[in-house]
Amino acid sequence: MKVEMQEVTQEYVDQSITDANLIYNDVVRQAKLNGTVGVTWISRHFPVNWYGASHIINRMEKEELCEPYQGNKPRRVFSEVES
């Protein structure tokens, strides 16, 4: 079986980010229930590719909804009230 590789263009990345923004609130809601979030988890549970999932993680970190990057492990998601 031959697998075709898609060329990664700026247009492709931009569309991935647009798609990610459309599902962002759903991902955050589910991540809060899950307690952790990661790029792999997002791309497996939501209709978004790696670029979109990375954008979501970066946005969540910027909005202080999850821990910063700490190696190859899922990030803890902060609840509404952190003590």
C-alpha positions in Angstrom: 0.0 0.0 0.0 1.4 3.4 -1.0 0.6 6.4 1.2 0.5 9.8 -0.4 2.1 12.6 1.6 0.3 15.9 1.6 2.4 18.9 0.8 2.5 21.3 3.8 1.8 24.7 2.5 1.0 27.9 4.4 -2.5 27.6 3.1 -2.8 24.1 4.6 -1.5 25.3 8.0 -3.8 28.4 7.9 -6.8 26.1 7.2 -5.7 23.8 10.0 -5.7 26.8 12.4 -9.1 28.0 11.2 -10.5 24.5 11.7 -9.0 24.3 15.2 -10.5 27.6 16.2 -14.0 26.3 15.2 -13.7 23.4 17.7 -11.6 25.2 20.4 -14.4 25.5 23.0 -15.4 21.9 22.6 -11.8 20.7 23.1 -11.4 22.9 26.2 -14.7 21.6 27.6 -13.7 18.0 27.1 -10.1 18.6 28.3 -11.5 20.0 31.6 -13.5 16.9 32.1 -10.6 14.7 31.1 -8.1 16.6 33.4 -5.3 16.5 30.9 -4.7 17.5 27.3 -2.1 16.7 24.6 -1.7 17.1 20.9 -2.1 13.3 20.3 -5.3 13.2 22.4 -6.8 16.2 20.6 -6.0 14.8 17.1 -7.5 11.4 18.0 -10.7 12.7 19.6 -11.5 15.7 17.4 -11.5 16.3 13.6 -8.2 18.2 13.5 -4.7 17.5 12.3 -1.4 17.9 14.2 -1.1 21.6 13.2 -4.6 22.4 14.5 -4.0 20.4 17.7 -0.7 22.2 18.3 -2.5 25.5 17.8 -5.1 24.6 20.4 -2.5 23.5 22.9 -0.6 26.8 22.4 -3.8 28.8 22.8 -4.8 27.0 25.9 -1.3 27.6 27.4 -1.4 31.3 26.5 -4.9 31.6 28.1 -3.5 29.8 31.2 -5.9 26.9 30.8 -3.2 24.2 30.9 0.3 23.6 32.2 3.3 24.7 30.0 5.2 22.1 28.0 7.1 19.7 30.2 8.3 17.0 27.9 6.5 14.2 26.2 3.5 13.9 28.5 -0.1 15.3 28.6 -0.5 18.6 30.3 -2.7 19.1 33.3 -5.8 21.2 32.6 -6.7 23.8 35.2 -10.2 23.9 36.5 -12.1 27.1 36.8 -10.9 27.7 40.3 -7.3 26.7 41.1 -6.1 26.9 44.8 
